[in-house]
Amino acid sequence: MEEKYCGVWGQIREEYLKTNKPEMYNQLKEEGTLEEYLTGYQIAYSNRAEKMAKELAAERGINEELYEKDSLEWILETEKIQEEIKTTLAKEIQQ
């Protein structure tokens, strides 16, 4: 059976399961529900990441006004937010 790409959040969960919960991983594979399980993580955490990005950007004043004033600063700050979100959510997914 060919494994399909399930997004960054699904991949993080899949790697966690392979390493830390191989019995669960193998059971999901055998039942044919692994892709659905990982897709659920991808959808849920994509939504959380999007919400967090909006909240953090608003808190830090990273908006269109900043973009027009200093697009490089906007890019750098946006990338910092994305990295922070990835770190935070990856820790959650690996539990």
C-alpha positions, 0 to 999 in steps of 0.5 A: 500500500502506497503512503500518501503525503498528509502535510507537515503536521501529519508527518510530525505525528507519523514520525512520533508514532513510528518512534514512540508508539510503534504498536499504535502505528502498526495497528492503524496501518493494518486497519487501513486508518493511518491516512485518515488519522494523520489527515485529522491531525493535519486539518486540526493543526493547520487550523490551529496554526492559522489561528495562532498566526493571526493572533500573534501577528495582531499582538505584535503589530505585524500587519499591512501597515508594517508591510508597506513601511518595511516589507523586509521586517514584515517578512522576518517577523512573519517567519519568526511567528511561523517558526514559533508556531511550528515548535509549539505545535510540534511539541503538542503533536509529539505527546 
